[in-house]
Every structure is written in structure tokens, then in C-alpha cells.
Amino acid sequence: MARNLDLTSLRSFVAIVDAGGVTRAAGLMNLTQSAVSMQIKRLEEGLGLGLFSRTARKLALTAEGEQLLGYARRMLELNDEALARLTADDFTGEIRLGVPHDIVFPAIPGILKRLASDYPRLRVTLDSGFTRRLKEGFARGESDLIVTTEDQPGEGAERLAERELVWIGAPEGIAWQRRPLRLAFEEACIFRPRAIAALDAAGIPWEMGFSGQSEHVMETTTAADLAVTVRMRGGVPPGCEVIEAGNALPGLGATSICLYDAGIQKGAVTERLKNELRMAYGCCE
């Protein structure tokens, strides 16, 4: 049967070594000298080993005591870290995060998984939608942090990256060659007016092949080669691909990925989440 080392006794053991004696260690730990001595006695009996040299005029560790000391320090450090992580106010409560649906993958699932593992008492509520709705909710105090995709960062925004906008369609599709060009855009998509303006400026006739509030239906229409739409390079949904058609379709420029912080301090966890978002979106410009 496996035996367990008593952490209380290990803490007394380390305190005696650091303080240079039982009396001083007892004072630092607010215990009686006899209580500390009893803990060391139980530790030695449980191990069947002597930890201190009893013949030396000065307190000294035995070879076994020196070996145990390193383990004891590591065990106590892990114990104290776990208690601090699980009970500190910084690591409890809720953080409300908003991220546009088209850049949720692949970054956000990994970030949320790591946070859940490191801070099990923390609850992260994810809201995913179009930037316009996320910013409106943020202004009403519905989110603590939001990531956005927009032409120009708004007041208080931190620009994480700038990404090229690209036309996308079905693999080996021909919808992009048809005229009028059929488009698939959700009504609230911020890329919609930019795409229409670019087509109008290029003299390319177009019609809306899909209009509504379902992003999944829009992506399905595009993947079925019934229309084309716009995404950031690197954020192409499954079943679609970038249309590399030279000058057949007008360029769309770039858009910014921004981070907004409501300033509601939740200690180190907020900074951890912000740094994760910076790394996920800012490192791939």
C-alpha cells in the first residue's frame, strides 16, 4: 500500500532547516517547540530514517535529510501554488468574451481550454457574432473583452493585426465568373458594403444570391458554388477556398483585428486572456 508524506510535518522540517533550529522554527510558525519536535519525530518514524544528526554540536542534516529537503520544498511549493490558484479571488468569477464568428477558429477553443485547465473556478462566457452587434453589446456593458474585425479601430481599441480581405468560393467553382456576380452576405456583415462598393467601382454587375441572418446558410451557399463572399485571408471556412483570379475581381484591401477592454479588473486572469488573444491574432499578421 502506498504511503503518504504529511505536508504539515514537511513544512516544519523545512522551517527548522531554514531557521537553523527547532526553537526559532517554532516561533516563526507560531507553534510550541514540543509540537514541532513531535512532527519531526512522526516524520522520521514514518520514513524509518533519521533526518538530523543528533551527535553534532550544531544542527545538521543527515544524508537522507539532505535528500528529502529538495523533495519537501517542491511538494510544499506545489501545494501552496495549487491553493493560491484555486482559492484566490483573482481566479474566480466570470469573464465575458466576445469574438466574431469568422475568427473563433482555430484560436479560441485552445485558449478557453487552457484557461479552464489552469483556472477551474473561472467561468468564461463566449459570445460570438458580427462585430457590429458585439460592439453594441460592449457599449451596453455586456462584455468584458471583445475582439473585432473592422476597417479602423474605434476609440480605446488595441489593434492586434491587419489582414488582407479575399474573395472566396467553392473549390474549382465557377460562380465568380458569372455575371451578374452572385453574392452571399449576412445582412450585418461589415464586409458586405466594402465588397459592393469595390464591385460598383470596377463596373462589375452583381446581385445578392443570399440575404438573411444565418451565417451557416451563407457559407453553405458559397460552398455549393451558388455565390461568392468575402473573408479575411487565413479565415476561410470549410468547403471554401480563396479565389485567386488575378484582376477578375477587384481588390478589397485589408481589415484590422482589434481588442477592446472594458477595464473591469479581474486580476492576473484578465491579463492572461489578453496576452493569449494578442499571441493568437497578432502573431500571424
Disulfide bonds with the S-S distance in Angstrom:
none
